[in-house]
Amino acid sequence: MKLRYKLKKTIANSSIKISKLNVIIIELEKNKTVITKLKSKNTEFRDRVIKLPMEVHSKKLLKDILHITQNKEIDDCLL
């Protein structure tokens, strides 16, 4: 009888441990999904930040060109 009782108790304890481990596994899988989404957003953000100086430089260049063109038109009118 004692052996049977010990065996049932061991099985019950193991079952509880397995259930707890399954909960942990589910949480880890959720975290993995969240981490994957965050990595994707981070990549998008990084790409946008990298492009920003190029866009600013392009806008400045365009502004300079427009300024030069406007000044040339003013000079042409004065001649």
Secondary structure, DSSP 4 states (H G I P E B T S, - for coil): -HHHHHHHHHHHHHHHHHHHHHHHHHHHHHHHHHHHHHHHHHHHHHHHHHHHHHHHHHHHHHHHHHHHHHHHHHHHHH-
